[in-house]
Amino acid sequence: MGALLLDMLQRAQRNRRVVALQTSGGMFLGYVLSHNPDLVVLRTITRQGLLTGVRTISLHTVSQGHFDDRYVRLIEFKEHNPEVVYGLPAAPDGLENQYLSIAALLQRAQEVRQLIFLDMLTDNDLYGYVERLTEDELLLAIYTQYGEPDGHTVVDLENVRSVIWSDEDTRTIELLIRQRTPETPD
Protein backbone atom coordinates (compact mmCIF):
# COMPACT_ATOMS: atom_id res chain seq x y z
CA MET A 1 0.00 0.00 0.00
CA GLY A 2 1.17 3.52 -0.63
CA ALA A 3 0.26 7.18 -0.69
CA LEU A 4 -3.52 6.69 -0.65
CA LEU A 5 -3.38 4.55 2.49
CA LEU A 6 -1.06 7.07 4.17
CA ASP A 7 -3.49 9.86 3.27
CA MET A 8 -6.39 7.88 4.75
CA LEU A 9 -4.43 7.21 7.96
CA GLN A 10 -3.54 10.91 8.24
CA ARG A 11 -7.21 11.92 7.81
CA ALA A 12 -8.33 9.35 10.38
CA GLN A 13 -5.72 10.56 12.87
CA ARG A 14 -6.54 14.23 12.30
CA ASN A 15 -10.31 13.65 12.68
CA ARG A 16 -9.96 11.11 15.53
CA ARG A 17 -11.94 8.52 13.58
CA VAL A 18 -11.73 4.72 13.53
CA VAL A 19 -10.02 2.87 10.70
CA ALA A 20 -10.22 -0.81 9.82
CA LEU A 21 -7.09 -2.40 8.39
CA GLN A 22 -7.25 -5.80 6.71
CA THR A 23 -4.03 -7.81 6.91
CA SER A 24 -3.15 -11.47 6.41
CA GLY A 25 -3.44 -11.72 10.21
CA GLY A 26 -7.02 -10.42 10.30
CA MET A 27 -8.99 -7.20 10.52
CA PHE A 28 -7.85 -4.59 13.04
CA LEU A 29 -10.00 -1.67 14.16
CA GLY A 30 -8.68 1.37 15.96
CA TYR A 31 -7.60 4.96 16.21
CA VAL A 32 -4.37 6.02 14.50
CA LEU A 33 -1.89 7.20 17.12
CA SER A 34 0.99 7.60 14.65
CA HIS A 35 2.17 6.32 11.29
CA ASN A 36 4.99 6.45 8.78
CA PRO A 37 5.49 4.76 5.39
CA ASP A 38 6.35 1.46 7.10
CA LEU A 39 4.28 1.25 10.28
CA VAL A 40 1.02 2.36 11.88
CA VAL A 41 0.34 2.43 15.61
CA LEU A 42 -3.34 1.87 16.47
CA ARG A 43 -5.23 2.20 19.73
CA THR A 44 -7.28 -0.90 18.95
CA ILE A 45 -10.95 -1.43 19.64
CA THR A 46 -13.19 -4.47 19.39
CA ARG A 47 -16.19 -4.83 17.09
CA GLN A 48 -18.21 -3.84 20.17
CA GLY A 49 -16.41 -0.48 20.31
CA LEU A 50 -14.40 -1.31 23.45
CA LEU A 51 -10.78 -0.15 23.70
CA THR A 52 -8.37 -3.08 23.95
CA GLY A 53 -4.80 -1.83 23.68
CA VAL A 54 -2.13 -0.52 21.35
CA ARG A 55 -0.86 -2.46 18.32
CA THR A 56 1.72 -1.83 15.63
CA ILE A 57 0.94 -3.00 12.12
CA SER A 58 3.41 -3.14 9.26
CA LEU A 59 1.86 -1.26 6.35
CA HIS A 60 3.40 -3.81 3.99
CA THR A 61 0.94 -6.39 5.36
CA VAL A 62 -2.18 -4.22 4.82
CA SER A 63 -4.29 -5.37 1.88
CA GLN A 64 -7.25 -3.02 2.50
CA GLY A 65 -7.94 0.05 4.56
CA HIS A 66 -11.44 1.22 5.48
CA PHE A 67 -12.42 4.66 6.74
CA ASP A 68 -15.89 6.11 7.30
CA ASP A 69 -17.77 3.16 5.76
CA ARG A 70 -20.99 1.78 7.23
CA TYR A 71 -19.25 -0.89 9.30
CA VAL A 72 -16.69 1.50 10.80
CA ARG A 73 -19.44 4.05 11.58
CA LEU A 74 -21.41 1.26 13.32
CA ILE A 75 -18.40 0.46 15.53
CA GLU A 76 -17.98 4.16 16.35
CA PHE A 77 -21.71 4.37 17.14
CA LYS A 78 -21.42 1.46 19.60
CA GLU A 79 -18.38 3.07 21.21
CA HIS A 80 -20.21 6.37 21.71
CA ASN A 81 -23.45 4.79 23.05
CA PRO A 82 -22.32 2.10 25.53
CA GLU A 83 -25.03 2.85 28.11
CA VAL A 84 -27.74 1.77 25.64
CA VAL A 85 -25.88 -0.86 23.63
CA TYR A 86 -24.47 -2.63 26.69
CA GLY A 87 -27.19 -1.81 29.18
CA LEU A 88 -29.04 -4.52 31.02
CA PRO A 89 -31.12 -6.59 28.62
CA ALA A 90 -34.82 -6.03 28.98
CA ALA A 91 -36.68 -9.28 29.55
CA PRO A 92 -40.18 -9.63 28.16
CA ASP A 93 -42.72 -8.76 30.85
CA GLY A 94 -45.65 -11.03 31.55
CA LEU A 95 -44.17 -14.30 30.34
CA GLU A 96 -43.25 -15.70 33.75
CA ASN A 97 -46.63 -17.33 34.34
CA GLN A 98 -47.32 -18.47 30.79
CA TYR A 99 -46.45 -21.54 28.81
CA LEU A 100 -43.40 -20.32 26.93
CA SER A 101 -43.28 -20.79 23.20
CA ILE A 102 -41.83 -19.01 20.21
CA ALA A 103 -45.34 -17.91 19.26
CA ALA A 104 -45.92 -16.42 22.73
CA LEU A 105 -42.69 -14.45 22.52
CA LEU A 106 -43.51 -13.23 19.02
CA GLN A 107 -46.97 -12.17 20.19
CA ARG A 108 -45.42 -10.23 23.08
CA ALA A 109 -42.87 -8.61 20.72
CA GLN A 110 -45.74 -7.45 18.51
CA GLU A 111 -47.69 -6.05 21.48
CA VAL A 112 -44.79 -3.98 22.82
CA ARG A 113 -43.21 -3.25 19.40
CA GLN A 114 -39.89 -4.85 20.36
CA LEU A 115 -37.22 -5.30 17.68
CA ILE A 116 -36.17 -8.95 17.70
CA PHE A 117 -33.61 -11.14 16.01
CA LEU A 118 -34.82 -14.44 14.57
CA ASP A 119 -32.28 -17.25 14.45
CA MET A 120 -33.61 -19.31 11.55
CA LEU A 121 -33.11 -22.95 10.57
CA THR A 122 -32.15 -21.56 7.16
CA ASP A 123 -29.24 -19.15 6.63
CA ASN A 124 -31.53 -16.11 6.53
CA ASP A 125 -31.42 -14.77 10.10
CA LEU A 126 -33.55 -11.64 10.45
CA TYR A 127 -33.87 -8.43 12.50
CA GLY A 128 -37.33 -6.94 12.58
CA TYR A 129 -40.61 -5.91 14.14
CA VAL A 130 -43.55 -8.32 14.16
CA GLU A 131 -46.27 -6.80 11.97
CA ARG A 132 -48.68 -9.74 11.84
CA LEU A 133 -48.76 -13.19 13.38
CA THR A 134 -50.93 -16.16 12.47
CA GLU A 135 -50.93 -19.71 13.76
CA ASP A 136 -48.18 -20.76 11.35
CA GLU A 137 -46.73 -17.58 9.77
CA LEU A 138 -45.17 -14.30 10.72
CA LEU A 139 -44.87 -11.00 8.82
CA LEU A 140 -41.79 -8.99 9.84
CA ALA A 141 -40.79 -5.42 9.00
CA ILE A 142 -37.09 -6.12 8.35
CA TYR A 143 -34.11 -3.94 9.28
CA THR A 144 -30.42 -4.26 8.40
CA GLN A 145 -27.66 -4.36 11.01
CA TYR A 146 -27.25 -0.64 10.25
CA GLY A 147 -30.83 0.20 11.27
CA GLU A 148 -32.05 0.69 7.71
CA PRO A 149 -35.51 -0.56 6.66
CA ASP A 150 -35.22 -3.54 4.32
CA GLY A 151 -38.81 -4.39 3.37
CA HIS A 152 -41.09 -7.11 4.71
CA THR A 153 -40.63 -10.86 4.98
CA VAL A 154 -43.08 -13.68 5.62
CA VAL A 155 -41.63 -16.49 7.73
CA ASP A 156 -42.95 -19.98 8.43
CA LEU A 157 -42.90 -20.31 12.24
CA GLU A 158 -41.52 -23.85 11.96
CA ASN A 159 -38.30 -22.34 10.54
CA VAL A 160 -37.66 -20.14 13.61
CA ARG A 161 -34.98 -21.77 15.75
CA SER A 162 -34.80 -19.05 18.39
CA VAL A 163 -36.04 -15.54 19.22
CA ILE A 164 -33.42 -13.15 20.58
CA TRP A 165 -34.89 -10.32 22.64
CA SER A 166 -32.86 -7.20 23.49
CA ASP A 167 -29.25 -8.16 22.88
CA GLU A 168 -26.35 -5.86 21.95
CA ASP A 169 -27.20 -5.87 18.24
CA THR A 170 -30.97 -5.37 18.58
CA ARG A 171 -30.45 -2.51 21.06
CA THR A 172 -27.95 -0.89 18.66
CA ILE A 173 -30.36 -1.20 15.73
CA GLU A 174 -33.26 0.20 17.77
CA LEU A 175 -31.15 3.21 18.79
CA LEU A 176 -30.14 3.79 15.15
CA ILE A 177 -33.80 3.59 14.08
CA ARG A 178 -34.88 6.05 16.81
CA GLN A 179 -32.17 8.51 15.77
CA ARG A 180 -33.31 8.37 12.13
CA THR A 181 -37.01 8.67 12.87
CA PRO A 182 -38.21 12.16 13.80
CA GLU A 183 -40.43 12.10 16.86
CA THR A 184 -44.03 13.11 16.34
CA PRO A 185 -45.54 15.67 18.71
CA ASP A 186 -48.16 14.39 21.15
C-alpha positions as a Python dict, from the first residue, in 0.01 Angstrom:
ca = {
    (1, 'M'): (0, 0, 0),
    (2, 'G'): (117, 352, -63),
    (3, 'A'): (26, 718, -69),
    (4, 'L'): (-352, 669, -65),
    (5, 'L'): (-338, 455, 249),
    (6, 'L'): (-106, 707, 417),
    (7, 'D'): (-349, 986, 327),
    (8, 'M'): (-639, 788, 475),
    (9, 'L'): (-443, 721, 796),
    (10, 'Q'): (-354, 1091, 824),
    (11, 'R'): (-721, 1192, 781),
    (12, 'A'): (-833, 935, 1038),
    (13, 'Q'): (-572, 1056, 1287),
    (14, 'R'): (-654, 1423, 1230),
    (15, 'N'): (-1031, 1365, 1268),
    (16, 'R'): (-996, 1111, 1553),
    (17, 'R'): (-1194, 852, 1358),
    (18, 'V'): (-1173, 472, 1353),
    (19, 'V'): (-1002, 287, 1070),
    (20, 'A'): (-1022, -81, 982),
    (21, 'L'): (-709, -240, 839),
    (22, 'Q'): (-725, -580, 671),
    (23, 'T'): (-403, -781, 691),
    (24, 'S'): (-315, -1147, 641),
    (25, 'G'): (-344, -1172, 1021),
    (26, 'G'): (-702, -1042, 1030),
    (27, 'M'): (-899, -720, 1052),
    (28, 'F'): (-785, -459, 1304),
    (29, 'L'): (-1000, -167, 1416),
    (30, 'G'): (-868, 137, 1596),
    (31, 'Y'): (-760, 496, 1621),
    (32, 'V'): (-437, 602, 1450),
    (33, 'L'): (-189, 720, 1712),
    (34, 'S'): (99, 760, 1465),
    (35, 'H'): (217, 632, 1129),
    (36, 'N'): (499, 645, 878),
    (37, 'P'): (549, 476, 539),
    (38, 'D'): (635, 146, 710),
    (39, 'L'): (428, 125, 1028),
    (40, 'V'): (102, 236, 1188),
    (41, 'V'): (34, 243, 1561),
    (42, 'L'): (-334, 187, 1647),
    (43, 'R'): (-523, 220, 1973),
    (44, 'T'): (-728, -90, 1895),
    (45, 'I'): (-1095, -143, 1964),
    (46, 'T'): (-1319, -447, 1939),
    (47, 'R'): (-1619, -483, 1709),
    (48, 'Q'): (-1821, -384, 2017),
    (49, 'G'): (-1641, -48, 2031),
    (50, 'L'): (-1440, -131, 2345),
    (51, 'L'): (-1078, -15, 2370),
    (52, 'T'): (-837, -308, 2395),
    (53, 'G'): (-480, -183, 2368),
    (54, 'V'): (-213, -52, 2135),
    (55, 'R'): (-86, -246, 1832),
    (56, 'T'): (172, -183, 1563),
    (57, 'I'): (94, -300, 1212),
    (58, 'S'): (341, -314, 926),
    (59, 'L'): (186, -126, 635),
    (60, 'H'): (340, -381, 399),
    (61, 'T'): (94, -639, 536),
    (62, 'V'): (-218, -422, 482),
    (63, 'S'): (-429, -537, 188),
    (64, 'Q'): (-725, -302, 250),
    (65, 'G'): (-794, 5, 456),
    (66, 'H'): (-1144, 122, 548),
    (67, 'F'): (-1242, 466, 674),
    (68, 'D'): (-1589, 611, 730),
    (69, 'D'): (-1777, 316, 576),
    (70, 'R'): (-2099, 178, 723),
    (71, 'Y'): (-1925, -89, 930),
    (72, 'V'): (-1669, 150, 1080),
    (73, 'R'): (-1944, 405, 1158),
    (74, 'L'): (-2141, 126, 1332),
    (75, 'I'): (-1840, 46, 1553),
    (76, 'E'): (-1798, 416, 1635),
    (77, 'F'): (-2171, 437, 1714),
    (78, 'K'): (-2142, 146, 1960),
    (79, 'E'): (-1838, 307, 2121),
    (80, 'H'): (-2021, 637, 2171),
    (81, 'N'): (-2345, 479, 2305),
    (82, 'P'): (-2232, 210, 2553),
    (83, 'E'): (-2503, 285, 2811),
    (84, 'V'): (-2774, 177, 2564),
    (85, 'V'): (-2588, -86, 2363),
    (86, 'Y'): (-2447, -263, 2669),
    (87, 'G'): (-2719, -181, 2918),
    (88, 'L'): (-2904, -452, 3102),
    (89, 'P'): (-3112, -659, 2862),
    (90, 'A'): (-3482, -603, 2898),
    (91, 'A'): (-3668, -928, 2955),
    (92, 'P'): (-4018, -963, 2816),
    (93, 'D'): (-4272, -876, 3085),
    (94, 'G'): (-4565, -1103, 3155),
    (95, 'L'): (-4417, -1430, 3034),
    (96, 'E'): (-4325, -1570, 3375),
    (97, 'N'): (-4663, -1733, 3434),
    (98, 'Q'): (-4732, -1847, 3079),
    (99, 'Y'): (-4645, -2154, 2881),
    (100, 'L'): (-4340, -2032, 2693),
    (101, 'S'): (-4328, -2079, 2320),
    (102, 'I'): (-4183, -1901, 2021),
    (103, 'A'): (-4534, -1791, 1926),
    (104, 'A'): (-4592, -1642, 2273),
    (105, 'L'): (-4269, -1445, 2252),
    (106, 'L'): (-4351, -1323, 1902),
    (107, 'Q'): (-4697, -1217, 2019),
    (108, 'R'): (-4542, -1023, 2308),
    (109, 'A'): (-4287, -861, 2072),
    (110, 'Q'): (-4574, -745, 1851),
    (111, 'E'): (-4769, -605, 2148),
    (112, 'V'): (-4479, -398, 2282),
    (113, 'R'): (-4321, -325, 1940),
    (114, 'Q'): (-3989, -485, 2036),
    (115, 'L'): (-3722, -530, 1768),
    (116, 'I'): (-3617, -895, 1770),
    (117, 'F'): (-3361, -1114, 1601),
    (118, 'L'): (-3482, -1444, 1457),
    (119, 'D'): (-3228, -1725, 1445),
    (120, 'M'): (-3361, -1931, 1155),
    (121, 'L'): (-3311, -2295, 1057),
    (122, 'T'): (-3215, -2156, 716),
    (123, 'D'): (-2924, -1915, 663),
    (124, 'N'): (-3153, -1611, 653),
    (125, 'D'): (-3142, -1477, 1010),
    (126, 'L'): (-3355, -1164, 1045),
    (127, 'Y'): (-3387, -843, 1250),
    (128, 'G'): (-3733, -694, 1258),
    (129, 'Y'): (-4061, -591, 1414),
    (130, 'V'): (-4355, -832, 1416),
    (131, 'E'): (-4627, -680, 1197),
    (132, 'R'): (-4868, -974, 1184),
    (133, 'L'): (-4876, -1319, 1338),
    (134, 'T'): (-5093, -1616, 1247),
    (135, 'E'): (-5093, -1971, 1376),
    (136, 'D'): (-4818, -2076, 1135),
    (137, 'E'): (-4673, -1758, 977),
    (138, 'L'): (-4517, -1430, 1072),
    (139, 'L'): (-4487, -1100, 882),
    (140, 'L'): (-4179, -899, 984),
    (141, 'A'): (-4079, -542, 900),
    (142, 'I'): (-3709, -612, 835),
    (143, 'Y'): (-3411, -394, 928),
    (144, 'T'): (-3042, -426, 840),
    (145, 'Q'): (-2766, -436, 1101),
    (146, 'Y'): (-2725, -64, 1025),
    (147, 'G'): (-3083, 20, 1127),
    (148, 'E'): (-3205, 69, 771),
    (149, 'P'): (-3551, -56, 666),
    (150, 'D'): (-3522, -354, 432),
    (151, 'G'): (-3881, -439, 337),
    (152, 'H'): (-4109, -711, 471),
    (153, 'T'): (-4063, -1086, 498),
    (154, 'V'): (-4308, -1368, 562),
    (155, 'V'): (-4163, -1649, 773),
    (156, 'D'): (-4295, -1998, 843),
    (157, 'L'): (-4290, -2031, 1224),
    (158, 'E'): (-4152, -2385, 1196),
    (159, 'N'): (-3830, -2234, 1054),
    (160, 'V'): (-3766, -2014, 1361),
    (161, 'R'): (-3498, -2177, 1575),
    (162, 'S'): (-3480, -1905, 1839),
    (163, 'V'): (-3604, -1554, 1922),
    (164, 'I'): (-3342, -1315, 2058),
    (165, 'W'): (-3489, -1032, 2264),
    (166, 'S'): (-3286, -720, 2349),
    (167, 'D'): (-2925, -816, 2288),
    (168, 'E'): (-2635, -586, 2195),
    (169, 'D'): (-2720, -587, 1824),
    (170, 'T'): (-3097, -537, 1858),
    (171, 'R'): (-3045, -251, 2106),
    (172, 'T'): (-2795, -89, 1866),
    (173, 'I'): (-3036, -120, 1573),
    (174, 'E'): (-3326, 20, 1777),
    (175, 'L'): (-3115, 321, 1879),
    (176, 'L'): (-3014, 379, 1515),
    (177, 'I'): (-3380, 359, 1408),
    (178, 'R'): (-3488, 605, 1681),
    (179, 'Q'): (-3217, 851, 1577),
    (180, 'R'): (-3331, 837, 1213),
    (181, 'T'): (-3701, 867, 1287),
    (182, 'P'): (-3821, 1216, 1380),
    (183, 'E'): (-4043, 1210, 1686),
    (184, 'T'): (-4403, 1311, 1634),
    (185, 'P'): (-4554, 1567, 1871),
    (186, 'D'): (-4816, 1439, 2115),
}
